[in-house]
Amino acid sequence: MRNMSMISNRCNICGRKLDVSADLLSADCGGDCWGCVGAMELGWPESAKRVAKEIRAGLREPDGAAKPPSEN
């Protein structure tokens, strides 16, 4: 049984808060944020398309790395 007190609301890789509605890269992908997972899945065509769109929107660096969430 999993200890529920150990479940975090932050990405296991970068520490980004997960599931923040104003942060499109914060989607929870099994404990990691889409910002990290998307960059790792660039070999999968659907992920590559989504990451390219996020680069054009200014959410990612030109190399696909996720930009940190903006301070609101």
mmCIF file of the N, C-alpha and C atoms, coordinates in Angstrom:
data_MODEL
# 
_entry.id   MODEL 
# 
loop_
_atom_site.group_PDB 
_atom_site.id 
_atom_site.type_symbol 
_atom_site.label_atom_id 
_atom_site.label_alt_id 
_atom_site.label_comp_id 
_atom_site.label_asym_id 
_atom_site.label_entity_id 
_atom_site.label_seq_id 
_atom_site.pdbx_PDB_ins_code 
_atom_site.Cartn_x 
_atom_site.Cartn_y 
_atom_site.Cartn_z 
_atom_site.occupancy 
_atom_site.B_iso_or_equiv 
_atom_site.pdbx_formal_charge 
_atom_site.auth_seq_id 
_atom_site.auth_comp_id 
_atom_site.auth_asym_id 
_atom_site.auth_atom_id 
_atom_site.pdbx_PDB_model_num 
ATOM 1   N N  . MET A 1 1  ? 0.845  -1.182 0.000   1.00 0.00 ? 1  MET A N  1 
ATOM 2   C CA . MET A 1 1  ? 0.000  0.000  0.000   1.00 0.00 ? 1  MET A CA 1 
ATOM 3   C C  . MET A 1 1  ? 0.886  1.240  0.000   1.00 0.00 ? 1  MET A C  1 
ATOM 4   N N  . ARG A 1 2  ? 0.523  2.209  -0.779  1.00 0.00 ? 2  ARG A N  1 
ATOM 5   C CA . ARG A 1 2  ? 1.297  3.438  -0.913  1.00 0.00 ? 2  ARG A CA 1 
ATOM 6   C C  . ARG A 1 2  ? 0.974  4.391  0.232   1.00 0.00 ? 2  ARG A C  1 
ATOM 7   N N  . ASN A 1 3  ? 2.003  4.984  0.800   1.00 0.00 ? 3  ASN A N  1 
ATOM 8   C CA . ASN A 1 3  ? 1.829  5.957  1.873   1.00 0.00 ? 3  ASN A CA 1 
ATOM 9   C C  . ASN A 1 3  ? 1.395  7.278  1.250   1.00 0.00 ? 3  ASN A C  1 
ATOM 10  N N  . MET A 1 4  ? 0.151  7.670  1.474   1.00 0.00 ? 4  MET A N  1 
ATOM 11  C CA . MET A 1 4  ? -0.398 8.872  0.851   1.00 0.00 ? 4  MET A CA 1 
ATOM 12  C C  . MET A 1 4  ? 0.303  10.144 1.314   1.00 0.00 ? 4  MET A C  1 
ATOM 13  N N  . SER A 1 5  ? 0.912  10.128 2.481   1.00 0.00 ? 5  SER A N  1 
ATOM 14  C CA . SER A 1 5  ? 1.596  11.329 2.953   1.00 0.00 ? 5  SER A CA 1 
ATOM 15  C C  . SER A 1 5  ? 2.873  11.603 2.162   1.00 0.00 ? 5  SER A C  1 
ATOM 16  N N  . MET A 1 6  ? 3.357  10.604 1.415   1.00 0.00 ? 6  MET A N  1 
ATOM 17  C CA . MET A 1 6  ? 4.580  10.778 0.645   1.00 0.00 ? 6  MET A CA 1 
ATOM 18  C C  . MET A 1 6  ? 4.306  11.289 -0.773  1.00 0.00 ? 6  MET A C  1 
ATOM 19  N N  . ILE A 1 7  ? 3.044  11.324 -1.192  1.00 0.00 ? 7  ILE A N  1 
ATOM 20  C CA . ILE A 1 7  ? 2.721  11.802 -2.526  1.00 0.00 ? 7  ILE A CA 1 
ATOM 21  C C  . ILE A 1 7  ? 2.882  13.316 -2.560  1.00 0.00 ? 7  ILE A C  1 
ATOM 22  N N  . SER A 1 8  ? 3.626  13.785 -3.536  1.00 0.00 ? 8  SER A N  1 
ATOM 23  C CA . SER A 1 8  ? 3.928  15.208 -3.646  1.00 0.00 ? 8  SER A CA 1 
ATOM 24  C C  . SER A 1 8  ? 3.097  15.838 -4.754  1.00 0.00 ? 8  SER A C  1 
ATOM 25  N N  . ASN A 1 9  ? 2.890  17.124 -4.654  1.00 0.00 ? 9  ASN A N  1 
ATOM 26  C CA . ASN A 1 9  ? 2.219  17.837 -5.738  1.00 0.00 ? 9  ASN A CA 1 
ATOM 27  C C  . ASN A 1 9  ? 3.245  18.586 -6.585  1.00 0.00 ? 9  ASN A C  1 
ATOM 28  N N  . ARG A 1 10 ? 4.477  18.088 -6.587  1.00 0.00 ? 10 ARG A N  1 
ATOM 29  C CA . ARG A 1 10 ? 5.564  18.683 -7.369  1.00 0.00 ? 10 ARG A CA 1 
ATOM 30  C C  . ARG A 1 10 ? 6.202  17.615 -8.254  1.00 0.00 ? 10 ARG A C  1 
ATOM 31  N N  . CYS A 1 11 ? 6.742  18.064 -9.370  1.00 0.00 ? 11 CYS A N  1 
ATOM 32  C CA . CYS A 1 11 ? 7.416  17.172 -10.311 1.00 0.00 ? 11 CYS A CA 1 
ATOM 33  C C  . CYS A 1 11 ? 8.598  16.488 -9.627  1.00 0.00 ? 11 CYS A C  1 
ATOM 34  N N  . ASN A 1 12 ? 8.711  15.184 -9.826  1.00 0.00 ? 12 ASN A N  1 
ATOM 35  C CA . ASN A 1 12 ? 9.823  14.425 -9.253  1.00 0.00 ? 12 ASN A CA 1 
ATOM 36  C C  . ASN A 1 12 ? 11.162 14.799 -9.877  1.00 0.00 ? 12 ASN A C  1 
ATOM 37  N N  . ILE A 1 13 ? 11.156 15.388 -11.064 1.00 0.00 ? 13 ILE A N  1 
ATOM 38  C CA . ILE A 1 13 ? 12.392 15.717 -11.772 1.00 0.00 ? 13 ILE A CA 1 
ATOM 39  C C  . ILE A 1 13 ? 12.851 17.138 -11.474 1.00 0.00 ? 13 ILE A C  1 
ATOM 40  N N  . CYS A 1 14 ? 11.954 18.116 -11.674 1.00 0.00 ? 14 CYS A N  1 
ATOM 41  C CA . CYS A 1 14 ? 12.375 19.521 -11.559 1.00 0.00 ? 14 CYS A CA 1 
ATOM 42  C C  . CYS A 1 14 ? 11.766 20.273 -10.378 1.00 0.00 ? 14 CYS A C  1 
ATOM 43  N N  . GLY A 1 15 ? 10.767 19.695 -9.733  1.00 0.00 ? 15 GLY A N  1 
ATOM 44  C CA . GLY A 1 15 ? 10.149 20.344 -8.583  1.00 0.00 ? 15 GLY A CA 1 
ATOM 45  C C  . GLY A 1 15 ? 9.022  21.306 -8.919  1.00 0.00 ? 15 GLY A C  1 
ATOM 46  N N  . ARG A 1 16 ? 8.658  21.414 -10.199 1.00 0.00 ? 16 ARG A N  1 
ATOM 47  C CA . ARG A 1 16 ? 7.565  22.306 -10.619 1.00 0.00 ? 16 ARG A CA 1 
ATOM 48  C C  . ARG A 1 16 ? 6.260  21.849 -9.965  1.00 0.00 ? 16 ARG A C  1 
ATOM 49  N N  . LYS A 1 17 ? 5.417  22.789 -9.528  1.00 0.00 ? 17 LYS A N  1 
ATOM 50  C CA . LYS A 1 17 ? 4.098  22.442 -8.999  1.00 0.00 ? 17 LYS A CA 1 
ATOM 51  C C  . LYS A 1 17 ? 3.291  21.789 -10.105 1.00 0.00 ? 17 LYS A C  1 
ATOM 52  N N  . LEU A 1 18 ? 2.580  20.721 -9.765  1.00 0.00 ? 18 LEU A N  1 
ATOM 53  C CA . LEU A 1 18 ? 1.796  19.987 -10.748 1.00 0.00 ? 18 LEU A CA 1 
ATOM 54  C C  . LEU A 1 18 ? 0.356  20.486 -10.802 1.00 0.00 ? 18 LEU A C  1 
ATOM 55  N N  . ASP A 1 19 ? -0.234 20.356 -11.979 1.00 0.00 ? 19 ASP A N  1 
ATOM 56  C CA . ASP A 1 19 ? -1.645 20.662 -12.225 1.00 0.00 ? 19 ASP A CA 1 
ATOM 57  C C  . ASP A 1 19 ? -2.042 22.084 -11.860 1.00 0.00 ? 19 ASP A C  1 
ATOM 58  N N  . VAL A 1 20 ? -1.198 23.044 -12.219 1.00 0.00 ? 20 VAL A N  1 
ATOM 59  C CA . VAL A 1 20 ? -1.518 24.460 -12.042 1.00 0.00 ? 20 VAL A CA 1 
ATOM 60  C C  . VAL A 1 20 ? -2.233 24.912 -13.313 1.00 0.00 ? 20 VAL A C  1 
ATOM 61  N N  . SER A 1 21 ? -3.464 25.356 -13.191 1.00 0.00 ? 21 SER A N  1 
ATOM 62  C CA . SER A 1 21 ? -4.267 25.661 -14.383 1.00 0.00 ? 21 SER A CA 1 
ATOM 63  C C  . SER A 1 21 ? -3.638 26.730 -15.277 1.00 0.00 ? 21 SER A C  1 
ATOM 64  N N  . ALA A 1 22 ? -2.926 27.680 -14.716 1.00 0.00 ? 22 ALA A N  1 
ATOM 65  C CA . ALA A 1 22 ? -2.306 28.743 -15.511 1.00 0.00 ? 22 ALA A CA 1 
ATOM 66  C C  . ALA A 1 22 ? -0.958 28.338 -16.109 1.00 0.00 ? 22 ALA A C  1 
ATOM 67  N N  . ASP A 1 23 ? -0.472 27.134 -15.809 1.00 0.00 ? 23 ASP A N  1 
ATOM 68  C CA . ASP A 1 23 ? 0.837  26.665 -16.277 1.00 0.00 ? 23 ASP A CA 1 
ATOM 69  C C  . ASP A 1 23 ? 0.645  25.408 -17.117 1.00 0.00 ? 23 ASP A C  1 
ATOM 70  N N  . LEU A 1 24 ? 0.648  25.555 -18.435 1.00 0.00 ? 24 LEU A N  1 
ATOM 71  C CA . LEU A 1 24 ? 0.375  24.432 -19.328 1.00 0.00 ? 24 LEU A CA 1 
ATOM 72  C C  . LEU A 1 24 ? 1.408  23.319 -19.241 1.00 0.00 ? 24 LEU A C  1 
ATOM 73  N N  . LEU A 1 25 ? 2.614  23.627 -18.776 1.00 0.00 ? 25 LEU A N  1 
ATOM 74  C CA . LEU A 1 25 ? 3.653  22.599 -18.669 1.00 0.00 ? 25 LEU A CA 1 
ATOM 75  C C  . LEU A 1 25 ? 3.580  21.835 -17.353 1.00 0.00 ? 25 LEU A C  1 
ATOM 76  N N  . SER A 1 26 ? 2.636  22.175 -16.488 1.00 0.00 ? 26 SER A N  1 
ATOM 77  C CA . SER A 1 26 ? 2.556  21.546 -15.167 1.00 0.00 ? 26 SER A CA 1 
ATOM 78  C C  . SER A 1 26 ? 1.653  20.316 -15.131 1.00 0.00 ? 26 SER A C  1 
ATOM 79  N N  . ALA A 1 27 ? 1.119  19.887 -16.261 1.00 0.00 ? 27 ALA A N  1 
ATOM 80  C CA . ALA A 1 27 ? 0.249  18.711 -16.284 1.00 0.00 ? 27 ALA A CA 1 
ATOM 81  C C  . ALA A 1 27 ? 0.963  17.521 -15.648 1.00 0.00 ? 27 ALA A C  1 
ATOM 82  N N  . ASP A 1 28 ? 0.256  16.810 -14.788 1.00 0.00 ? 28 ASP A N  1 
ATOM 83  C CA . ASP A 1 28 ? 0.824  15.675 -14.059 1.00 0.00 ? 28 ASP A CA 1 
ATOM 84  C C  . ASP A 1 28 ? 0.903  14.455 -14.965 1.00 0.00 ? 28 ASP A C  1 
ATOM 85  N N  . CYS A 1 29 ? 2.107  14.017 -15.248 1.00 0.00 ? 29 CYS A N  1 
ATOM 86  C CA . CYS A 1 29 ? 2.359  12.831 -16.073 1.00 0.00 ? 29 CYS A CA 1 
ATOM 87  C C  . CYS A 1 29 ? 2.910  11.729 -15.174 1.00 0.00 ? 29 CYS A C  1 
ATOM 88  N N  . GLY A 1 30 ? 2.116  11.286 -14.219 1.00 0.00 ? 30 GLY A N  1 
ATOM 89  C CA . GLY A 1 30 ? 2.541  10.225 -13.313 1.00 0.00 ? 30 GLY A CA 1 
ATOM 90  C C  . GLY A 1 30 ? 3.577  10.666 -12.305 1.00 0.00 ? 30 GLY A C  1 
ATOM 91  N N  . GLY A 1 31 ? 3.478  11.891 -11.834 1.00 0.00 ? 31 GLY A N  1 
ATOM 92  C CA . GLY A 1 31 ? 4.411  12.404 -10.836 1.00 0.00 ? 31 GLY A CA 1 
ATOM 93  C C  . GLY A 1 31 ? 5.488  13.313 -11.403 1.00 0.00 ? 31 GLY A C  1 
ATOM 94  N N  . ASP A 1 32 ? 5.558  13.393 -12.724 1.00 0.00 ? 32 ASP A N  1 
ATOM 95  C CA . ASP A 1 32 ? 6.484  14.296 -13.399 1.00 0.00 ? 32 ASP A CA 1 
ATOM 96  C C  . ASP A 1 32 ? 5.657  15.280 -14.217 1.00 0.00 ? 32 ASP A C  1 
ATOM 97  N N  . CYS A 1 33 ? 6.171  16.490 -14.422 1.00 0.00 ? 33 CYS A N  1 
ATOM 98  C CA . CYS A 1 33 ? 5.416  17.492 -15.183 1.00 0.00 ? 33 CYS A CA 1 
ATOM 99  C C  . CYS A 1 33 ? 5.594  17.263 -16.683 1.00 0.00 ? 33 CYS A C  1 
ATOM 100 N N  . TRP A 1 34 ? 4.630  17.770 -17.457 1.00 0.00 ? 34 TRP A N  1 
ATOM 101 C CA . TRP A 1 34 ? 4.730  17.677 -18.912 1.00 0.00 ? 34 TRP A CA 1 
ATOM 102 C C  . TRP A 1 34 ? 5.962  18.413 -19.418 1.00 0.00 ? 34 TRP A C  1 
ATOM 103 N N  . GLY A 1 35 ? 6.390  19.447 -18.713 1.00 0.00 ? 35 GLY A N  1 
ATOM 104 C CA . GLY A 1 35 ? 7.591  20.170 -19.110 1.00 0.00 ? 35 GLY A CA 1 
ATOM 105 C C  . GLY A 1 35 ? 8.795  19.248 -19.217 1.00 0.00 ? 35 GLY A C  1 
ATOM 106 N N  . CYS A 1 36 ? 8.954  18.341 -18.268 1.00 0.00 ? 36 CYS A N  1 
ATOM 107 C CA . CYS A 1 36 ? 10.066 17.382 -18.292 1.00 0.00 ? 36 CYS A CA 1 
ATOM 108 C C  . CYS A 1 36 ? 9.771  16.203 -19.210 1.00 0.00 ? 36 CYS A C  1 
ATOM 109 N N  . VAL A 1 37 ? 8.585  15.635 -19.096 1.00 0.00 ? 37 VAL A N  1 
ATOM 110 C CA . VAL A 1 37 ? 8.237  14.449 -19.871 1.00 0.00 ? 37 VAL A CA 1 
ATOM 111 C C  . VAL A 1 37 ? 8.212  14.756 -21.365 1.00 0.00 ? 37 VAL A C  1 
ATOM 112 N N  . GLY A 1 38 ? 7.648  15.889 -21.748 1.00 0.00 ? 38 GLY A N  1 
ATOM 113 C CA . GLY A 1 38 ? 7.575  16.247 -23.164 1.00 0.00 ? 38 GLY A CA 1 
ATOM 114 C C  . GLY A 1 38 ? 8.944  16.344 -23.803 1.00 0.00 ? 38 GLY A C  1 
ATOM 115 N N  . ALA A 1 39 ? 9.892  16.916 -23.078 1.00 0.00 ? 39 ALA A N  1 
ATOM 116 C CA . ALA A 1 39 ? 11.251 17.032 -23.610 1.00 0.00 ? 39 ALA A CA 1 
ATOM 117 C C  . ALA A 1 39 ? 11.884 15.656 -23.806 1.00 0.00 ? 39 ALA A C  1 
ATOM 118 N N  . MET A 1 40 ? 11.550 14.696 -22.945 1.00 0.00 ? 40 MET A N  1 
ATOM 119 C CA . MET A 1 40 ? 12.120 13.352 -23.052 1.00 0.00 ? 40 MET A CA 1 
ATOM 120 C C  . MET A 1 40 ? 11.457 12.534 -24.151 1.00 0.00 ? 40 MET A C  1 
ATOM 121 N N  . GLU A 1 41 ? 10.218 12.866 -24.493 1.00 0.00 ? 41 GLU A N  1 
ATOM 122 C CA . GLU A 1 41 ? 9.459  12.089 -25.473 1.00 0.00 ? 41 GLU A CA 1 
ATOM 123 C C  . GLU A 1 41 ? 9.530  12.668 -26.885 1.00 0.00 ? 41 GLU A C  1 
ATOM 124 N N  . LEU A 1 42 ? 10.530 13.474 -27.182 1.00 0.00 ? 42 LEU A N  1 
ATOM 125 C CA . LEU A 1 42 ? 10.596 14.122 -28.491 1.00 0.00 ? 42 LEU A CA 1 
ATOM 126 C C  . LEU A 1 42 ? 10.692 13.139 -29.654 1.00 0.00 ? 42 LEU A C  1 
ATOM 127 N N  . GLY A 1 43 ? 11.062 11.897 -29.396 1.00 0.00 ? 43 GLY A N  1 
ATOM 128 C CA . GLY A 1 43 ? 11.114 10.899 -30.458 1.00 0.00 ? 43 GLY A CA 1 
ATOM 129 C C  . GLY A 1 43 ? 9.735  10.409 -30.869 1.00 0.00 ? 43 GLY A C  1 
ATOM 130 N N  . TRP A 1 44 ? 8.727  10.645 -30.059 1.00 0.00 ? 44 TRP A N  1 
ATOM 131 C CA . TRP A 1 44 ? 7.363  10.237 -30.382 1.00 0.00 ? 44 TRP A CA 1 
ATOM 132 C C  . TRP A 1 44 ? 6.709  11.374 -31.154 1.00 0.00 ? 44 TRP A C  1 
ATOM 133 N N  . PRO A 1 45 ? 6.199  11.135 -32.355 1.00 0.00 ? 45 PRO A N  1 
ATOM 134 C CA . PRO A 1 45 ? 5.703  12.222 -33.209 1.00 0.00 ? 45 PRO A CA 1 
ATOM 135 C C  . PRO A 1 45 ? 4.679  13.149 -32.547 1.00 0.00 ? 45 PRO A C  1 
ATOM 136 N N  . GLU A 1 46 ? 3.728  12.616 -31.803 1.00 0.00 ? 46 GLU A N  1 
ATOM 137 C CA . GLU A 1 46 ? 2.714  13.473 -31.177 1.00 0.00 ? 46 GLU A CA 1 
ATOM 138 C C  . GLU A 1 46 ? 3.331  14.387 -30.120 1.00 0.00 ? 46 GLU A C  1 
ATOM 139 N N  . SER A 1 47 ? 4.288  13.868 -29.354 1.00 0.00 ? 47 SER A N  1 
ATOM 140 C CA . SER A 1 47 ? 4.972  14.707 -28.361 1.00 0.00 ? 47 SER A CA 1 
ATOM 141 C C  . SER A 1 47 ? 5.807  15.773 -29.054 1.00 0.00 ? 47 SER A C  1 
ATOM 142 N N  . ALA A 1 48 ? 6.480  15.398 -30.142 1.00 0.00 ? 48 ALA A N  1 
ATOM 143 C CA . ALA A 1 48 ? 7.312  16.359 -30.871 1.00 0.00 ? 48 ALA A CA 1 
ATOM 144 C C  . ALA A 1 48 ? 6.459  17.510 -31.407 1.00 0.00 ? 48 ALA A C  1 
ATOM 145 N N  . LYS A 1 49 ? 5.269  17.209 -31.918 1.00 0.00 ? 49 LYS A N  1 
ATOM 146 C CA . LYS A 1 49 ? 4.367  18.259 -32.416 1.00 0.00 ? 49 LYS A CA 1 
ATOM 147 C C  . LYS A 1 49 ? 3.936  19.184 -31.283 1.00 0.00 ? 49 LYS A C  1 
ATOM 148 N N  . ARG A 1 50 ? 3.583  18.593 -30.168 1.00 0.00 ? 50 ARG A N  1 
ATOM 149 C CA . ARG A 1 50 ? 3.120  19.403 -29.030 1.00 0.00 ? 50 ARG A CA 1 
ATOM 150 C C  . ARG A 1 50 ? 4.244  20.287 -28.502 1.00 0.00 ? 50 ARG A C  1 
ATOM 151 N N  . VAL A 1 51 ? 5.449  19.730 -28.374 1.00 0.00 ? 51 VAL A N  1 
ATOM 152 C CA . VAL A 1 51 ? 6.586  20.509 -27.879 1.00 0.00 ? 51 VAL A CA 1 
ATOM 153 C C  . VAL A 1 51 ? 6.920  21.635 -28.864 1.00 0.00 ? 51 VAL A C  1 
ATOM 154 N N  . ALA A 1 52 ? 6.877  21.358 -30.164 1.00 0.00 ? 52 ALA A N  1 
ATOM 155 C CA . ALA A 1 52 ? 7.140  22.404 -31.162 1.00 0.00 ? 52 ALA A CA 1 
ATOM 156 C C  . ALA A 1 52 ? 6.131  23.544 -31.024 1.00 0.00 ? 52 ALA A C  1 
ATOM 157 N N  . LYS A 1 53 ? 4.883  23.207 -30.800 1.00 0.00 ? 53 LYS A N  1 
ATOM 158 C CA . LYS A 1 53 ? 3.842  24.224 -30.593 1.00 0.00 ? 53 LYS A CA 1 
ATOM 159 C C  . LYS A 1 53 ? 4.132  25.041 -29.332 1.00 0.00 ? 53 LYS A C  1 
ATOM 160 N N  . GLU A 1 54 ? 4.590  24.374 -28.275 1.00 0.00 ? 54 GLU A N  1 
ATOM 161 C CA . GLU A 1 54 ? 4.907  25.064 -27.019 1.00 0.00 ? 54 GLU A CA 1 
ATOM 162 C C  . GLU A 1 54 ? 6.135  25.966 -27.175 1.00 0.00 ? 54 GLU A C  1 
ATOM 163 N N  . ILE A 1 55 ? 7.092  25.577 -28.024 1.00 0.00 ? 55 ILE A N  1 
ATOM 164 C CA . ILE A 1 55 ? 8.251  26.442 -28.307 1.00 0.00 ? 55 ILE A CA 1 
ATOM 165 C C  . ILE A 1 55 ? 7.760  27.711 -29.007 1.00 0.00 ? 55 ILE A C  1 
ATOM 166 N N  . ARG A 1 56 ? 6.900  27.548 -30.009 1.00 0.00 ? 56 ARG A N  1 
ATOM 167 C CA . ARG A 1 56 ? 6.358  28.711 -30.727 1.00 0.00 ? 56 ARG A CA 1 
ATOM 168 C C  . ARG A 1 56 ? 5.553  29.620 -29.804 1.00 0.00 ? 56 ARG A C  1 
ATOM 169 N N  . ALA A 1 57 ? 4.890  29.048 -28.808 1.00 0.00 ? 57 ALA A N  1 
ATOM 170 C CA . ALA A 1 57 ? 4.081  29.833 -27.870 1.00 0.00 ? 57 ALA A CA 1 
ATOM 171 C C  . ALA A 1 57 ? 4.925  30.494 -26.783 1.00 0.00 ? 57 ALA A C  1 
ATOM 172 N N  . GLY A 1 58 ? 6.235  30.172 -26.752 1.00 0.00 ? 58 GLY A N  1 
ATOM 173 C CA . GLY A 1 58 ? 7.123  30.776 -25.763 1.00 0.00 ? 58 GLY A CA 1 
ATOM 174 C C  . GLY A 1 58 ? 7.171  30.057 -24.428 1.00 0.00 ? 58 GLY A C  1 
ATOM 175 N N  . LEU A 1 59 ? 6.588  28.857 -24.357 1.00 0.00 ? 59 LEU A N  1 
ATOM 176 C CA . LEU A 1 59 ? 6.593  28.095 -23.109 1.00 0.00 ? 59 LEU A CA 1 
ATOM 177 C C  . LEU A 1 59 ? 7.893  27.326 -22.900 1.00 0.00 ? 59 LEU A C  1 
ATOM 178 N N  . ARG A 1 60 ? 8.628  27.084 -24.000 1.00 0.00 ? 60 ARG A N  1 
ATOM 179 C CA . ARG A 1 60 ? 9.865  26.306 -23.949 1.00 0.00 ? 60 ARG A CA 1 
ATOM 180 C C  . ARG A 1 60 ? 10.992 27.067 -24.625 1.00 0.00 ? 60 ARG A C  1 
ATOM 181 N N  . GLU A 1 61 ? 12.210 26.680 -24.260 1.00 0.00 ? 61 GLU A N  1 
ATOM 182 C CA . GLU A 1 61 ? 13.413 27.191 -24.917 1.00 0.00 ? 61 GLU A CA 1 
ATOM 183 C C  . GLU A 1 61 ? 13.483 26.580 -26.323 1.00 0.00 ? 61 GLU A C  1 
ATOM 184 N N  . PRO A 1 62 ? 14.273 27.151 -27.226 1.00 0.00 ? 62 PRO A N  1 
ATOM 185 C CA . PRO A 1 62 ? 14.387 26.603 -28.582 1.00 0.00 ? 62 PRO A CA 1 
ATOM 186 C C  . PRO A 1 62 ? 14.824 25.129 -28.629 1.00 0.00 ? 62 PRO A C  1 
ATOM 187 N N  . ASP A 1 63 ? 15.551 24.666 -27.611 1.00 0.00 ? 63 ASP A N  1 
ATOM 188 C CA . ASP A 1 63 ? 15.977 23.263 -27.592 1.00 0.00 ? 63 ASP A CA 1 
ATOM 189 C C  . ASP A 1 63 ? 14.921 22.331 -27.004 1.00 0.00 ? 63 ASP A C  1 
ATOM 190 N N  . GLY A 1 64 ? 13.769 22.856 -26.623 1.00 0.00 ? 64 GLY A N  1 
ATOM 191 C CA . GLY A 1 64 ? 12.692 22.041 -26.067 1.00 0.00 ? 64 GLY A CA 1 
ATOM 192 C C  . GLY A 1 64 ? 12.646 22.011 -24.555 1.00 0.00 ? 64 GLY A C  1 
ATOM 193 N N  . ALA A 1 65 ? 13.660 22.561 -23.900 1.00 0.00 ? 65 ALA A N  1 
ATOM 194 C CA . ALA A 1 65 ? 13.665 22.579 -22.432 1.00 0.00 ? 65 ALA A CA 1 
ATOM 195 C C  . ALA A 1 65 ? 12.538 23.477 -21.928 1.00 0.00 ? 65 ALA A C  1 
ATOM 196 N N  . ALA A 1 66 ? 11.880 23.037 -20.881 1.00 0.00 ? 66 ALA A N  1 
ATOM 197 C CA . ALA A 1 66 ? 10.782 23.813 -20.301 1.00 0.00 ? 66 ALA A CA 1 
ATOM 198 C C  . ALA A 1 66 ? 11.310 25.064 -19.619 1.00 0.00 ? 66 ALA A C  1 
ATOM 199 N N  . LYS A 1 67 ? 10.633 26.178 -19.859 1.00 0.00 ? 67 LYS A N  1 
ATOM 200 C CA . LYS A 1 67 ? 10.953 27.400 -19.124 1.00 0.00 ? 67 LYS A CA 1 
ATOM 201 C C  . LYS A 1 67 ? 10.314 27.288 -17.745 1.00 0.00 ? 67 LYS A C  1 
ATOM 202 N N  . PRO A 1 68 ? 10.925 27.884 -16.726 1.00 0.00 ? 68 PRO A N  1 
ATOM 203 C CA . PRO A 1 68 ? 10.313 27.839 -15.396 1.00 0.00 ? 68 PRO A CA 1 
ATOM 204 C C  . PRO A 1 68 ? 8.960  28.545 -15.418 1.00 0.00 ? 68 PRO A C  1 
ATOM 205 N N  . PRO A 1 69 ? 8.055  28.135 -14.523 1.00 0.00 ? 69 PRO A N  1 
ATOM 206 C CA . PRO A 1 69 ? 6.754  28.810 -14.488 1.00 0.00 ? 69 PRO A CA 1 
ATOM 207 C C  . PRO A 1 69 ? 6.928  30.282 -14.150 1.00 0.00 ? 69 PRO A C  1 
ATOM 208 N N  . SER A 1 70 ? 6.073  31.113 -14.724 1.00 0.00 ? 70 SER A N  1 
ATOM 209 C CA . SER A 1 70 ? 6.159  32.548 -14.439 1.00 0.00 ? 70 SER A CA 1 
ATOM 210 C C  . SER A 1 70 ? 5.638  32.824 -13.042 1.00 0.00 ? 70 SER A C  1 
ATOM 211 N N  . GLU A 1 71 ? 6.192  33.840 -12.444 1.00 0.00 ? 71 GLU A N  1 
ATOM 212 C CA . GLU A 1 71 ? 5.758  34.250 -11.111 1.00 0.00 ? 71 GLU A CA 1 
ATOM 213 C C  . GLU A 1 71 ? 4.542  35.144 -11.272 1.00 0.00 ? 71 GLU A C  1 
ATOM 214 N N  . ASN A 1 72 ? 3.389  34.692 -10.830 1.00 0.00 ? 72 ASN A N  1 
ATOM 215 C CA . ASN A 1 72 ? 2.159  35.499 -10.934 1.00 0.00 ? 72 ASN A CA 1 
ATOM 216 C C  . ASN A 1 72 ? 1.841  36.150 -9.624  1.00 0.00 ? 72 ASN A C  1 
# 
